[in-house]
Amino acid sequence: MRTFTYLRPDDVAGAVEAVAADAEARFIAGGSNLVDHLKLGVARPGTLVDVTRLGLDAIEPHEGGLRVGANVRNSDLAAHPVVRQRYPAVARALLAGASGQIRHQATTAGNLLQRTRCVYFQDVTTPCHKREPGSGCSAVEGYGRYNAILGASESCVAVHPSDLAVALTAVDAVVVVQGPGGERRVPMTELHRLPGDRPQDDTVLEHGDLVVAVELPDSPVSGLSTYYKARDRASYAFALVSVAAAVDLDGDTVRDLRVVWGGVAHKPWRATTLEDRLRGHVLTEETVAAAADAELSDAVTTADNAYKPAMVRGATIHALTGLARRAGAATTEGVDA
Ligand SMILES: Cc1cc2nc3c(=O)[nH]c(=O)nc-3n(C[C@H](O)[C@H](O)[C@H](O)COP(=O)(O)OP(=O)(O)OC[C@H]3O[C@@H](n4cnc5c(N)ncnc54)[C@H](O)[C@@H]3O)c2cc1C
């Protein structure tokens, strides 16, 4: 058994200082990911700095949108009436994740910063560049059903597991970080990294950076939004692929949109080629399929994960044409009322 020091500071500055000063220290929030990694030997911190007493658990109005404290529990965020009404993709993504019990324990920041579920990353008896830089990648030649199809590298083919991260990227959320050098704001599109030759770094955060909040802006696209997740079981399973879609329509025509894919890359994959093709067009099965195919033109698959392009294409058609139908229904309902 490995021993470690446990600290529970009561202010943000103390928590940042405690981790920044000690290369072996790590923040812990709900512990639903990190404690598993302690048990598996994937993480071996000398000090755990508990962040649950820092007062970061409020959901508050912020510049027309919402500011969500880093420690807000996933179940509380999913149930919040403003989130349900104005950011439905976020509520749906949260409810599609894990189980009720885990959502009560899991926090907003912990969910975004959870690590890949790649089986080789979690198995300390196998080589993995992400866990042990320079050791190799077992997933490239191994069991590859869940592997990335976009943006992967020779070093790493793992996918990012968070449903919430995919939805927050689609609603243009911004992560507020308090680090040793002060506060900064990181757009969700820039928080997570592609692996390149540094797969051990999931995000752009530095050691000692504490996520204190996530801001959901007052965005014209977020109201008409959804999250659709394809998985092996109806619940309690990570995404094979997922789609967060958020649309601003002018009649039937797309004024603006965000489409983000989960389960396909080392980070939430903002489908910008697809988006560019759909702005100014009507959302039909044909237009969305053609745009998805353009986005997928660089996809690389193996026999194990060859199902993913067709699955994410179908999920995107389902999500976007569903939103278009919903917009038509909402207009009619509004007129009738
Ligand atoms: C069986 C099971 C099924 C699951 N299914 C899903 C699923 O379908 N979809 C999904 O999205 N997730 C799923 N999860 C993952 C679960 O949602 C995460 O474990 C959880 O969200 C992590 O939150 P936490 O607060 O427990 O994080 P912790 O385990 O406490 O921390 C996770 C990481 O975040 C860091 N961290 C925590 N808070 C901060 C902060 N404020 N600033 C900086 N760093 C911080 C920690 O140092 C650690 O590296 C599942 C988990 C389990 C066990």
The ligand as a Gaussian input file, in Angstrom:
#p B3LYP/6-31G(d) Opt

LIG

0 1
 C      -18.428000       3.347000     -13.857000
 C      -18.238000       4.739000     -14.377000
 C      -18.947000       5.141000     -15.510000
 C      -18.778000       6.441000     -16.010000
 N      -19.468000       6.821000     -17.142000
 C      -19.250000       8.067000     -17.655000
 C      -19.882000       8.488000     -18.845000
 O      -20.654000       7.751000     -19.469000
 N      -19.634000       9.745000     -19.293000
 C      -18.783000      10.591000     -18.652000
 O      -18.599000      11.732000     -19.109000
 N      -18.159000      10.206000     -17.525000
 C      -18.376000       8.985000     -17.025000
 N      -17.729000       8.586000     -15.897000
 C      -16.689000       9.455000     -15.358000
 C      -17.164000      10.315000     -14.233000
 O      -18.103000      11.223000     -14.755000
 C      -15.911000      11.006000     -13.730000
 O      -15.232000      10.072000     -12.944000
 C      -16.206000      12.213000     -12.908000
 O      -16.922000      13.161000     -13.654000
 C      -14.937000      12.841000     -12.379000
 O      -15.317000      13.863000     -11.475000
 P      -14.738000      13.857000     -10.011000
 O      -15.203000      15.112000      -9.367000
 O      -15.054000      12.580000      -9.301000
 O      -13.186000      13.947000     -10.372000
 P      -11.917000      13.414000      -9.575000
 O      -11.807000      11.948000      -9.728000
 O      -11.854000      13.992000      -8.212000
 O      -10.780000      14.132000     -10.446000
 C      -10.592000      13.832000     -11.804000
 C       -9.399000      14.657000     -12.298000
 O       -9.721000      16.037000     -12.284000
 C       -8.764000      16.764000     -11.489000
 N       -9.527000      17.824000     -10.851000
 C      -10.694000      17.712000     -10.168000
 N      -11.172000      18.932000      -9.848000
 C      -10.286000      19.836000     -10.333000
 C      -10.238000      21.268000     -10.350000
 N      -11.209000      22.012000      -9.801000
 N       -9.194000      21.868000     -10.963000
 C       -8.203000      21.130000     -11.541000
 N       -8.193000      19.776000     -11.541000
 C       -9.233000      19.141000     -10.963000
 C       -8.169000      15.741000     -10.548000
 O       -6.854000      16.092000     -10.142000
 C       -8.155000      14.502000     -11.422000
 O       -7.037000      14.520000     -12.264000
 C      -17.899000       7.318000     -15.361000
 C      -17.205000       6.914000     -14.217000
 C      -17.360000       5.640000     -13.728000
 C      -16.593000       5.243000     -12.508000

